[in-house]
Every structure is written in structure tokens, then in C-alpha cells.
Amino acid sequence: MAIEHANVLRAAHLARLGVSDAQAERYVDDLSRILEMVDRLSEIDTQGVAPLSHPLDATQPLRADEAIEPDRRDTFQQIAPATADGLYLVPRVVE
């Protein structure tokens, strides 16, 4: 797939990016090289290769799901402008 100058300017316009003509020319070259690399990668035979979610067989250590801060709801609700039944009351925004 060939990237042209007009494609870069169109993408920049859609993304609301200010791109000069000189920058667009550089992006044409960069994007063309990226697409060439993707084309080369798609030529590789991956038959029988299992997909990976991560290249290393590592697991993320998880911390215990426990409350570490005290419950200060009553303190905060005392200084709130309006509360009812433990809830904060706010003005209606959408009619």
C-alpha cells in the first residue's frame, strides 16, 4: 500500500493536527517504511505458532483486596452541601 502526500494531509486534518508540507513529506517516508515492514512480517510463515499474550511467562503479582484507608464518609457528608440517606445530592444536569 503506497502512502501519498495527500493521504498524510487528510489524516492530519481528520486528527485535527497542524502538519506542514515538509512534515507531511517526512511522514510519507516514515509511514511507507512502516507499511513495508508490516508487509515483510505478513510473509513470515506462522503456521503452528501459538499466539502469545506476553513474550515472557510472567505473572503479575496481585496485592490483597483489602481496605487500607478508614471509612470517612460521615465526615465528608457533614461538609457536603446536600445529602440524603448516605448519598450526595447534586443538581440535575440533563432534563
N, CA, C and O atoms as a GROMACS GRO file, in nm:
protein
  380
    1MET      N    1   0.086  -0.117   0.000
    1MET     CA    2   0.000   0.000   0.000
    1MET      C    3   0.090   0.124   0.000
    1MET      O    4   0.177   0.139   0.086
    2ALA      N    5   0.069   0.209  -0.095
    2ALA     CA    6   0.151   0.330  -0.107
    2ALA      C    7   0.083   0.445  -0.034
    2ALA      O    8  -0.036   0.470  -0.050
    3ILE      N    9   0.162   0.515   0.045
    3ILE     CA   10   0.113   0.634   0.114
    3ILE      C   11   0.153   0.755   0.031
    3ILE      O   12   0.268   0.766  -0.012
    4GLU      N   13   0.060   0.842   0.010
    4GLU     CA   14   0.088   0.963  -0.068
    4GLU      C   15   0.076   1.086   0.023
    4GLU      O   16   0.021   1.079   0.133
    5HIS      N   17   0.129   1.195  -0.026
    5HIS     CA   18   0.128   1.322   0.046
    5HIS      C   19  -0.015   1.361   0.085
    5HIS      O   20  -0.039   1.407   0.197
    6ALA      N   21  -0.108   1.342  -0.006
    6ALA     CA   22  -0.248   1.378   0.020
    6ALA      C   23  -0.307   1.292   0.132
    6ALA      O   24  -0.390   1.340   0.210
    7ASN      N   25  -0.265   1.165   0.141
    7ASN     CA   26  -0.314   1.078   0.247
    7ASN      C   27  -0.271   1.129   0.384
    7ASN      O   28  -0.350   1.128   0.480
    8VAL      N   29  -0.147   1.173   0.394
    8VAL     CA   30  -0.096   1.224   0.521
    8VAL      C   31  -0.169   1.352   0.559
    8VAL      O   32  -0.208   1.369   0.675
    9LEU      N   33  -0.187   1.441   0.464
    9LEU     CA   34  -0.258   1.566   0.494
    9LEU      C   35  -0.403   1.539   0.534
    9LEU      O   36  -0.455   1.606   0.623
   10ARG      N   37  -0.466   1.444   0.470
   10ARG     CA   38  -0.606   1.409   0.504
   10ARG      C   39  -0.614   1.351   0.645
   10ARG      O   40  -0.702   1.388   0.723
   11ALA      N   41  -0.522   1.260   0.677
   11ALA     CA   42  -0.521   1.201   0.812
   11ALA      C   43  -0.494   1.308   0.917
   11ALA      O   44  -0.555   1.307   1.024
   12ALA      N   45  -0.404   1.400   0.887
   12ALA     CA   46  -0.374   1.509   0.981
   12ALA      C   47  -0.497   1.597   1.000
   12ALA      O   48  -0.526   1.640   1.111
   13HIS      N   49  -0.568   1.624   0.892
   13HIS     CA   50  -0.689   1.705   0.902
   13HIS      C   51  -0.794   1.636   0.988
   13HIS      O   52  -0.856   1.698   1.074
   14LEU      N   53  -0.814   1.506   0.965
   14LEU     CA   54  -0.913   1.431   1.042
   14LEU      C   55  -0.876   1.424   1.190
   14LEU      O   56  -0.964   1.422   1.277
   15ALA      N   57  -0.745   1.420   1.220
   15ALA     CA   58  -0.699   1.415   1.358
   15ALA      C   59  -0.683   1.554   1.418
   15ALA      O   60  -0.641   1.569   1.533
   16ARG      N   61  -0.717   1.656   1.339
   16ARG     CA   62  -0.707   1.795   1.383
   16ARG      C   63  -0.563   1.829   1.425
   16ARG      O   64  -0.540   1.893   1.527
   17LEU      N   65  -0.466   1.784   1.341
   17LEU     CA   66  -0.325   1.812   1.364
   17LEU      C   67  -0.274   1.912   1.262
   17LEU      O   68  -0.308   1.903   1.144
   18GLY      N   69  -0.197   2.006   1.305
   18GLY     CA   70  -0.136   2.100   1.214
   18GLY      C   71  -0.007   2.041   1.159
   18GLY      O   72   0.091   2.028   1.233
   19VAL      N   73  -0.004   2.005   1.032
   19VAL     CA   74   0.112   1.943   0.970
   19VAL      C   75   0.151   2.026   0.849
   19VAL      O   76   0.070   2.050   0.760
   20SER      N   77   0.278   2.068   0.846
   20SER     CA   78   0.326   2.144   0.730
   20SER      C   79   0.357   2.049   0.615
   20SER      O   80   0.359   1.927   0.634
   21ASP      N   81   0.380   2.104   0.496
   21ASP     CA   82   0.412   2.020   0.380
   21ASP      C   83   0.543   1.945   0.401
   21ASP      O   84   0.556   1.829   0.361
   22ALA      N   85   0.641   2.011   0.464
   22ALA     CA   86   0.770   1.945   0.489
   22ALA      C   87   0.752   1.828   0.587
   22ALA      O   88   0.811   1.722   0.568
   23GLN      N   89   0.672   1.848   0.691
   23GLN     CA   90   0.646   1.740   0.786
   23GLN      C   91   0.570   1.627   0.718
   23GLN      O   92   0.597   1.510   0.743
   24ALA      N   93   0.476   1.662   0.632
   24ALA     CA   94   0.398   1.561   0.563
   24ALA      C   95   0.487   1.473   0.477
   24ALA      O   96   0.467   1.352   0.470
   25GLU      N   97   0.586   1.533   0.411
   25GLU     CA   98   0.678   1.454   0.328
   25GLU      C   99   0.757   1.356   0.414
   25GLU      O  100   0.776   1.241   0.374
   26ARG      N  101   0.802   1.400   0.532
   26ARG     CA  102   0.873   1.309   0.621
   26ARG      C  103   0.781   1.196   0.667
   26ARG      O  104   0.823   1.081   0.675
   27TYR      N  105   0.656   1.230   0.696
   27TYR     CA  106   0.560   1.127   0.739
   27TYR      C  107   0.531   1.029   0.626
   27TYR      O  108   0.511   0.910   0.653
   28VAL      N  109   0.529   1.075   0.503
   28VAL     CA  110   0.509   0.984   0.390
   28VAL      C  111   0.620   0.879   0.390
   28VAL      O  112   0.593   0.760   0.376
   29ASP      N  113   0.745   0.924   0.406
   29ASP     CA  114   0.858   0.829   0.408
   29ASP      C  115   0.848   0.735   0.528
   29ASP      O  116   0.864   0.614   0.513
   30ASP      N  117   0.822   0.790   0.645
   30ASP     CA  118   0.814   0.707   0.766
   30ASP      C  119   0.702   0.604   0.756
   30ASP      O  120   0.723   0.486   0.784
   31LEU      N  121   0.586   0.648   0.716
   31LEU     CA  122   0.471   0.556   0.708
   31LEU      C  123   0.492   0.452   0.600
   31LEU      O  124   0.449   0.337   0.616
   32SER      N  125   0.556   0.489   0.491
   32SER     CA  126   0.584   0.392   0.384
   32SER      C  127   0.678   0.283   0.435
   32SER      O  128   0.657   0.165   0.406
   33ARG      N  129   0.781   0.322   0.511
   33ARG     CA  130   0.872   0.221   0.566
   33ARG      C  131   0.801   0.131   0.666
   33ARG      O  132   0.827   0.010   0.671
   34ILE      N  133   0.712   0.187   0.746
   34ILE     CA  134   0.637   0.106   0.843
   34ILE      C  135   0.550   0.005   0.770
   34ILE      O  136   0.544  -0.112   0.809
   35LEU      N  137   0.482   0.049   0.666
   35LEU     CA  138   0.395  -0.043   0.591
   35LEU      C  139   0.476  -0.149   0.518
   35LEU      O  140   0.430  -0.263   0.504
   36GLU      N  141   0.595  -0.115   0.470
   36GLU     CA  142   0.682  -0.215   0.408
   36GLU      C  143   0.722  -0.321   0.510
   36GLU      O  144   0.725  -0.439   0.478
   37MET      N  145   0.753  -0.278   0.632
   37MET     CA  146   0.790  -0.373   0.737
   37MET      C  147   0.672  -0.465   0.769
   37MET      O  148   0.692  -0.585   0.788
   38VAL      N  149   0.551  -0.410   0.776
   38VAL     CA  150   0.433  -0.492   0.803
   38VAL      C  151   0.413  -0.593   0.690
   38VAL      O  152   0.377  -0.708   0.716
   39ASP      N  153   0.435  -0.550   0.566
   39ASP     CA  154   0.424  -0.643   0.453
   39ASP      C  155   0.525  -0.756   0.465
   39ASP      O  156   0.492  -0.872   0.439
   40ARG      N  157   0.649  -0.723   0.505
   40ARG     CA  158   0.750  -0.828   0.522
   40ARG      C  159   0.712  -0.922   0.635
   40ARG      O  160   0.733  -1.043   0.624
   41LEU      N  161   0.657  -0.868   0.743
   41LEU     CA  162   0.615  -0.953   0.855
   41LEU      C  163   0.501  -1.046   0.815
   41LEU      O  164   0.494  -1.159   0.863
   42SER      N  165   0.413  -0.999   0.728
   42SER     CA  166   0.299  -1.083   0.688
   42SER      C  167   0.343  -1.198   0.598
   42SER      O  168   0.266  -1.292   0.579
   43GLU      N  169   0.464  -1.192   0.544
   43GLU     CA  170   0.515  -1.301   0.459
   43GLU      C  171   0.571  -1.417   0.542
   43GLU      O  172   0.593  -1.525   0.488
   44ILE      N  173   0.592  -1.395   0.670
   44ILE     CA  174   0.651  -1.498   0.756
   44ILE      C  175   0.548  -1.608   0.780
   44ILE      O  176   0.430  -1.581   0.806
   45ASP      N  177   0.594  -1.733   0.772
   45ASP     CA  178   0.507  -1.848   0.796
   45ASP      C  179   0.490  -1.866   0.947
   45ASP      O  180   0.585  -1.900   1.017
   46THR      N  181   0.371  -1.843   0.996
   46THR     CA  182   0.342  -1.858   1.139
   46THR      C  183   0.254  -1.978   1.167
   46THR      O  184   0.195  -1.989   1.275
   47GLN      N  185   0.245  -2.069   1.072
   47GLN     CA  186   0.163  -2.189   1.090
   47GLN      C  187   0.218  -2.270   1.206
   47GLN      O  188   0.337  -2.302   1.208
   48GLY      N  189   0.135  -2.304   1.301
   48GLY     CA  190   0.175  -2.384   1.415
   48GLY      C  191   0.236  -2.305   1.529
   48GLY      O  192   0.277  -2.364   1.629
   49VAL      N  193   0.242  -2.174   1.518
   49VAL     CA  194   0.295  -2.091   1.626
   49VAL      C  195   0.178  -2.043   1.710
   49VAL      O  196   0.087  -1.977   1.660
   50ALA      N  197   0.182  -2.075   1.838
   50ALA     CA  198   0.072  -2.035   1.927
   50ALA      C  199   0.081  -1.886   1.956
   50ALA      O  200   0.191  -1.834   1.977
   51PRO      N  201  -0.032  -1.816   1.957
   51PRO     CA  202  -0.029  -1.672   1.989
   51PRO      C  203   0.010  -1.650   2.135
   51PRO      O  204  -0.022  -1.731   2.222
   52LEU      N  205   0.078  -1.540   2.158
   52LEU     CA  206   0.122  -1.505   2.292
   52LEU      C  207   0.050  -1.381   2.341
   52LEU      O  208   0.025  -1.289   2.263
   53SER      N  209   0.017  -1.378   2.468
   53SER     CA  210  -0.036  -1.255   2.525
   53SER      C  211   0.078  -1.171   2.580
   53SER      O  212   0.065  -1.050   2.597
   54HIS      N  213   0.190  -1.236   2.608
   54HIS     CA  214   0.309  -1.167   2.658
   54HIS      C  215   0.430  -1.251   2.620
   54HIS      O  216   0.423  -1.374   2.627
   55PRO      N  217   0.540  -1.190   2.580
   55PRO     CA  218   0.656  -1.269   2.538
   55PRO      C  219   0.724  -1.346   2.650
   55PRO      O  220   0.795  -1.442   2.624
   56LEU      N  221   0.704  -1.306   2.772
   56LEU     CA  222   0.763  -1.376   2.885
   56LEU      C  223   0.655  -1.453   2.961
   56LEU      O  224   0.539  -1.412   2.963
   57ASP      N  225   0.694  -1.561   3.021
   57ASP     CA  226   0.599  -1.640   3.101
   57ASP      C  227   0.594  -1.582   3.242
   57ASP      O  228   0.629  -1.651   3.338
   58ALA      N  229   0.552  -1.459   3.254
   58ALA     CA  230   0.549  -1.393   3.384
   58ALA      C  231   0.404  -1.367   3.425
   58ALA      O  232   0.316  -1.347   3.341
   59THR      N  233   0.383  -1.367   3.553
   59THR     CA  234   0.251  -1.334   3.605
   59THR      C  235   0.263  -1.206   3.686
   59THR      O  236   0.367  -1.179   3.746
   60GLN      N  237   0.159  -1.130   3.688
   60GLN     CA  238   0.158  -1.004   3.762
   60GLN      C  239   0.123  -1.033   3.907
   60GLN      O  240   0.016  -1.089   3.934
   61PRO      N  241   0.210  -0.997   4.001
   61PRO     CA  242   0.175  -1.019   4.141
   61PRO      C  243   0.062  -0.925   4.181
   61PRO      O  244   0.067  -0.805   4.155
   62LEU      N  245  -0.038  -0.980   4.243
   62LEU     CA  246  -0.154  -0.901   4.285
   62LEU      C  247  -0.151  -0.882   4.436
   62LEU      O  248  -0.115  -0.973   4.511
   63ARG      N  249  -0.190  -0.764   4.478
   63ARG     CA  250  -0.198  -0.740   4.621
   63ARG      C  251  -0.334  -0.787   4.673
   63ARG      O  252  -0.427  -0.807   4.595
   64ALA      N  253  -0.342  -0.805   4.800
   64ALA     CA  254  -0.468  -0.847   4.862
   64ALA      C  255  -0.571  -0.735   4.848
   64ALA      O  256  -0.538  -0.617   4.859
   65ASP      N  257  -0.694  -0.773   4.823
   65ASP     CA  258  -0.803  -0.676   4.808
   65ASP      C  259  -0.858  -0.644   4.946
   65ASP      O  260  -0.956  -0.704   4.991
   66GLU      N  261  -0.796  -0.548   5.011
   66GLU     CA  262  -0.840  -0.511   5.145
   66GLU      C  263  -0.837  -0.359   5.158
   66GLU      O  264  -0.753  -0.291   5.100
   67ALA      N  265  -0.930  -0.308   5.236
   67ALA     CA  266  -0.937  -0.163   5.259
   67ALA      C  267  -0.819  -0.121   5.344
   67ALA      O  268  -0.792  -0.181   5.448
   68ILE      N  269  -0.749  -0.017   5.299
   68ILE     CA  270  -0.633   0.029   5.375
   68ILE      C  271  -0.654   0.169   5.431
   68ILE      O  272  -0.571   0.218   5.508
   69GLU      N  273  -0.762   0.234   5.394
   69GLU     CA  274  -0.794   0.367   5.447
   69GLU      C  275  -0.922   0.357   5.530
   69GLU      O  276  -1.010   0.276   5.501
   70PRO      N  277  -0.932   0.437   5.633
   70PRO     CA  278  -1.053   0.432   5.716
   70PRO      C  279  -1.174   0.490   5.640
   70PRO      O  280  -1.159   0.572   5.549
   71ASP      N  281  -1.291   0.445   5.680
   71ASP     CA  282  -1.416   0.495   5.621
   71ASP      C  283  -1.446   0.632   5.679
   71ASP      O  284  -1.475   0.645   5.798
   72ARG      N  285  -1.438   0.736   5.596
   72ARG     CA  286  -1.461   0.873   5.643
   72ARG      C  287  -1.583   0.935   5.574
   72ARG      O  288  -1.592   1.057   5.560
   73ARG      N  289  -1.676   0.851   5.532
   73ARG     CA  290  -1.794   0.901   5.463
   73ARG      C  291  -1.872   1.000   5.548
   73ARG      O  292  -1.913   1.105   5.500
   74ASP      N  293  -1.894   0.966   5.673
   74ASP     CA  294  -1.972   1.055   5.760
   74ASP      C  295  -1.905   1.192   5.775
   74ASP      O  296  -1.973   1.294   5.778
   75THR      N  297  -1.773   1.194   5.784
   75THR     CA  298  -1.700   1.320   5.796
   75THR      C  299  -1.720   1.404   5.670
   75THR      O  300  -1.744   1.525   5.678
   76PHE      N  301  -1.708   1.341   5.555
   76PHE     CA  302  -1.722   1.414   5.429
   76PHE      C  303  -1.866   1.459   5.406
   76PHE      O  304  -1.890   1.567   5.351
   77GLN      N  305  -1.962   1.378   5.446
   77GLN     CA  306  -2.102   1.416   5.424
   77GLN      C  307  -2.145   1.530   5.516
   77GLN      O  308  -2.241   1.601   5.484
   78GLN      N  309  -2.078   1.547   5.626
   78GLN     CA  310  -2.111   1.660   5.714
   78GLN      C  311  -2.079   1.793   5.647
   78GLN      O  312  -2.145   1.893   5.675
   79ILE      N  313  -1.979   1.797   5.561
   79ILE     CA  314  -1.942   1.923   5.496
   79ILE      C  315  -1.998   1.934   5.355
   79ILE      O  316  -1.974   2.034   5.286
   80ALA      N  317  -2.071   1.833   5.310
   80ALA     CA  318  -2.131   1.838   5.176
   80ALA      C  319  -2.252   1.930   5.176
   80ALA      O  320  -2.321   1.940   5.277
   81PRO      N  321  -2.279   1.999   5.063
   81PRO     CA  322  -2.393   2.091   5.057
   81PRO      C  323  -2.527   2.020   5.076
   81PRO      O  324  -2.617   2.074   5.141
   82ALA      N  325  -2.543   1.899   5.018
   82ALA     CA  326  -2.672   1.830   5.030
   82ALA      C  327  -2.650   1.679   5.025
   82ALA      O  328  -2.581   1.628   4.937
   83THR      N  329  -2.710   1.609   5.123
   83THR     CA  330  -2.704   1.463   5.127
   83THR      C  331  -2.840   1.411   5.169
   83THR      O  332  -2.920   1.482   5.230
   84ALA      N  333  -2.864   1.286   5.136
   84ALA     CA  334  -2.987   1.218   5.180
   84ALA      C  335  -2.960   1.068   5.180
   84ALA      O  336  -2.913   1.014   5.081
   85ASP      N  337  -2.990   1.003   5.289
   85ASP     CA  338  -2.974   0.857   5.304
   85ASP      C  339  -2.833   0.810   5.267
   85ASP      O  340  -2.817   0.704   5.206
   86GLY      N  341  -2.731   0.888   5.302
   86GLY     CA  342  -2.594   0.849   5.275
   86GLY      C  343  -2.546   0.879   5.134
   86GLY      O  344  -2.435   0.841   5.098
   87LEU      N  345  -2.628   0.947   5.054
   87LEU     CA  346  -2.592   0.981   4.916
   87LEU      C  347  -2.571   1.131   4.904
   87LEU      O  348  -2.630   1.209   4.978
   88TYR      N  349  -2.487   1.169   4.809
   88TYR     CA  350  -2.466   1.311   4.780
   88TYR      C  351  -2.571   1.355   4.678
   88TYR      O  352  -2.591   1.289   4.577
   89LEU      N  353  -2.637   1.466   4.705
   89LEU     CA  354  -2.737   1.519   4.614
   89LEU      C  355  -2.673   1.629   4.528
   89LEU      O  356  -2.607   1.720   4.579
   90VAL      N  357  -2.693   1.617   4.397
   90VAL     CA  358  -2.636   1.716   4.304
   90VAL      C  359  -2.747   1.771   4.216
   90VAL      O  360  -2.850   1.706   4.199
   91PRO      N  361  -2.728   1.889   4.160
   91PRO     CA  362  -2.830   1.945   4.072
   91PRO      C  363  -2.847   1.860   3.945
   91PRO      O  364  -2.751   1.800   3.897
   92ARG      N  365  -2.968   1.858   3.893
   92ARG     CA  366  -2.997   1.786   3.770
   92ARG      C  367  -2.927   1.858   3.655
   92ARG      O  368  -2.936   1.980   3.641
   93VAL      N  369  -2.857   1.780   3.572
   93VAL     CA  370  -2.784   1.836   3.459
   93VAL      C  371  -2.859   1.811   3.329
   93VAL      O  372  -2.865   1.898   3.242
   94VAL      N  373  -2.916   1.692   3.316
   94VAL     CA  374  -2.988   1.655   3.195
   94VAL      C  375  -3.136   1.652   3.226
   94VAL      O  376  -3.179   1.590   3.323
   95GLU      N  377  -3.212   1.719   3.145
   95GLU     CA  378  -3.358   1.720   3.165
   95GLU      C  379  -3.423   1.604   3.095
   95GLU      O  380  -3.545   1.589   3.101
   0.00000   0.00000   0.00000
